[in-house]
Amino acid sequence: MNRTKRRNLDTSNANLKRAKNADEFALMIVGELDKIQSDNNYEFQGLNDRVVALNHMGIKTKRGCEWSNNSVKRILERVGGMM
């Protein structure tokens, strides 16, 4: 195998691993949101309710930041695309 093919294969494997990690994190966050709803007998009305709940519970993004509407939207889209 030449260098270019090996490098492309390494890049492809790394991308697959990143996608898998992102999928697992997204599923964990959606699970936390479901738990928050069930524990508090509450139904989220929109993205902002989810953002406030995650930030209030101290749950950080993968990069250690607070949640925004856009980051929660992307998580929900990722999980929605898995189903």
Backbone bond lengths (Angstrom), bond angles and torsions (degrees), N, CA, C in turn:
res aa  C-N    CA-C-N  psi(-1)  N-CA   C-N-CA  omega(-1)  CA-C   N-CA-C  phi
1 M - - - 1.448 - - 1.528 107.57 -
2 N 1.330 115.82 133.42 1.462 117.45 -178.86 1.539 110.17 -83.12
3 R 1.317 114.70 171.13 1.467 120.86 -174.83 1.524 113.21 -59.79
4 T 1.316 117.24 -41.60 1.461 120.92 -177.40 1.517 111.23 -64.78
5 K 1.318 117.34 -45.24 1.459 120.35 179.04 1.522 110.85 -63.92
6 R 1.321 116.93 -40.87 1.463 120.58 179.83 1.528 110.31 -64.87
7 R 1.344 116.90 -42.24 1.463 120.91 179.12 1.523 110.34 -64.49
8 N 1.334 117.83 -41.69 1.464 121.09 178.03 1.525 111.24 -63.88
9 L 1.317 116.59 -39.04 1.455 120.92 178.27 1.526 110.53 -65.81
10 D 1.338 117.08 -42.89 1.463 121.29 177.76 1.531 110.57 -61.85
11 T 1.322 116.93 -41.78 1.465 121.40 179.06 1.519 110.30 -65.19
12 S 1.310 117.63 -43.42 1.466 121.36 178.71 1.523 111.39 -61.24
13 N 1.319 116.70 -43.70 1.462 120.55 178.47 1.524 111.55 -63.65
14 A 1.329 116.69 -40.40 1.467 120.60 178.66 1.523 110.55 -64.92
15 N 1.335 116.75 -40.96 1.466 120.43 178.61 1.524 111.42 -64.22
16 L 1.316 117.02 -40.11 1.465 120.45 177.67 1.525 110.81 -63.42
17 K 1.320 116.99 -40.85 1.462 120.74 179.45 1.528 110.84 -65.55
18 R 1.341 117.23 -42.18 1.463 120.78 178.13 1.523 110.75 -62.12
19 A 1.326 116.82 -42.95 1.469 120.87 179.79 1.527 110.72 -64.20
20 K 1.318 116.59 -40.67 1.467 120.65 178.88 1.522 110.63 -63.62
21 N 1.341 116.96 -44.14 1.463 120.93 178.23 1.526 111.44 -62.59
22 A 1.332 116.30 -40.92 1.467 120.43 178.83 1.524 110.82 -65.41
23 D 1.330 117.00 -40.66 1.469 121.03 177.99 1.526 110.56 -62.18
24 E 1.319 116.94 -44.74 1.467 121.05 -179.53 1.529 110.88 -63.83
25 F 1.329 116.89 -41.25 1.460 120.61 178.99 1.526 110.09 -65.07
26 A 1.322 117.16 -43.30 1.465 121.13 179.87 1.524 110.69 -61.21
27 L 1.324 116.89 -43.44 1.465 120.28 178.53 1.529 111.20 -63.58
28 M 1.317 116.96 -37.64 1.462 120.85 178.25 1.531 110.56 -64.34
29 I 1.321 117.17 -43.05 1.468 121.30 -179.27 1.523 110.47 -65.70
30 V 1.329 117.52 -43.99 1.462 120.29 178.64 1.533 109.57 -63.36
31 G 1.310 117.07 -37.02 1.459 120.39 175.33 1.522 111.98 -62.20
32 E 1.329 116.73 -40.96 1.462 121.14 177.01 1.532 110.75 -63.77
33 L 1.331 116.52 -41.58 1.464 119.92 178.07 1.523 111.15 -63.01
34 D 1.319 116.32 -42.14 1.472 120.42 177.35 1.525 110.74 -62.19
35 K 1.326 116.07 -40.73 1.466 121.02 179.92 1.526 110.56 -65.13
36 I 1.324 116.93 -42.42 1.463 121.11 178.26 1.532 109.89 -59.37
37 Q 1.325 115.92 -44.30 1.467 120.13 179.44 1.523 111.37 -62.28
38 S 1.330 116.75 -48.86 1.460 119.60 -175.37 1.529 112.03 -70.27
39 D 1.333 117.49 -39.00 1.463 120.56 -179.55 1.532 112.19 -65.90
40 N 1.315 116.16 -30.51 1.465 120.83 -175.73 1.526 113.10 -106.18
41 N 1.340 116.13 5.37 1.460 120.69 -178.55 1.535 110.38 48.73
42 Y 1.324 114.91 52.77 1.459 122.32 -173.59 1.514 109.02 -135.08
43 E 1.324 116.50 146.44 1.453 120.41 175.43 1.528 109.11 -118.39
44 F 1.316 116.37 124.58 1.460 120.98 179.31 1.521 109.94 -62.19
45 Q 1.333 115.37 138.46 1.455 120.90 179.52 1.537 112.23 -93.43
46 G 1.305 117.42 -22.89 1.456 120.16 -178.52 1.518 111.34 -170.23
47 L 1.319 114.99 -173.55 1.462 120.42 -179.09 1.516 111.98 -60.77
48 N 1.325 117.01 -42.02 1.455 119.62 -176.03 1.522 111.92 -62.22
49 D 1.326 117.95 -36.44 1.471 120.14 175.82 1.522 110.89 -60.44
50 R 1.314 116.75 -40.51 1.467 121.18 179.34 1.524 110.80 -67.37
51 V 1.336 116.09 -41.17 1.472 121.51 178.70 1.524 110.12 -60.86
52 V 1.317 116.09 -48.62 1.468 120.34 -179.00 1.529 110.23 -61.49
53 A 1.336 117.13 -43.24 1.466 120.76 -179.31 1.525 111.30 -62.24
54 L 1.327 117.67 -48.29 1.471 120.85 -179.20 1.525 110.92 -61.84
55 N 1.326 116.46 -44.74 1.465 119.70 -179.53 1.528 111.01 -67.31
56 H 1.325 117.35 -39.49 1.466 121.13 179.60 1.535 110.99 -64.22
57 M 1.323 116.35 -37.51 1.464 121.04 -179.80 1.536 112.04 -77.62
58 G 1.319 116.96 -6.94 1.460 120.58 179.18 1.516 113.47 79.21
59 I 1.323 116.70 17.42 1.469 121.04 178.79 1.530 107.60 -83.89
60 K 1.302 116.61 121.89 1.467 121.92 -175.95 1.529 111.26 -98.25
61 T 1.327 114.86 162.66 1.460 120.17 173.68 1.522 108.69 -69.31
62 K 1.308 116.27 173.14 1.469 121.26 179.63 1.531 111.19 -56.65
63 R 1.325 116.37 -31.48 1.470 121.05 -179.01 1.528 113.12 -92.59
64 G 1.335 116.41 7.08 1.458 120.09 176.14 1.513 115.75 84.19
65 C 1.333 116.89 16.38 1.461 121.36 -179.26 1.524 110.80 -100.38
66 E 1.334 115.04 170.73 1.456 119.82 172.76 1.526 108.66 -76.39
67 W 1.323 114.66 158.65 1.462 120.86 -177.87 1.520 111.31 -80.43
68 S 1.328 115.43 149.15 1.468 122.99 173.01 1.524 107.25 -124.20
69 N 1.320 115.97 166.98 1.469 119.44 177.65 1.523 110.93 -56.89
70 N 1.329 116.01 -41.47 1.458 119.76 -177.38 1.528 112.31 -66.89
71 S 1.326 117.74 -39.07 1.464 119.79 -179.53 1.528 110.88 -68.25
72 V 1.330 117.49 -38.68 1.469 119.98 177.12 1.523 110.15 -67.62
73 K 1.314 116.87 -39.59 1.467 121.25 178.39 1.531 110.30 -58.97
74 R 1.322 116.93 -43.59 1.466 120.63 -179.71 1.527 111.66 -65.93
75 I 1.320 116.97 -38.68 1.471 120.75 177.20 1.524 109.91 -61.54
76 L 1.333 116.53 -47.40 1.462 120.67 -178.69 1.532 110.92 -64.48
77 E 1.318 117.53 -38.07 1.467 121.28 177.59 1.533 110.47 -65.78
78 R 1.319 117.26 -40.41 1.463 120.96 179.69 1.519 109.90 -62.66
79 V 1.318 117.48 -47.06 1.467 120.86 -179.34 1.521 109.85 -68.30
80 G 1.324 117.39 -39.38 1.467 120.53 177.69 1.522 112.38 -61.36
81 G 1.317 116.74 -34.30 1.460 121.57 178.48 1.508 113.46 -72.84
82 M 1.334 117.25 -17.64 1.462 121.46 179.26 1.522 111.83 -81.38
83 M 1.302 115.43 -20.60 1.466 118.40 -173.44 1.494 112.51 -96.45
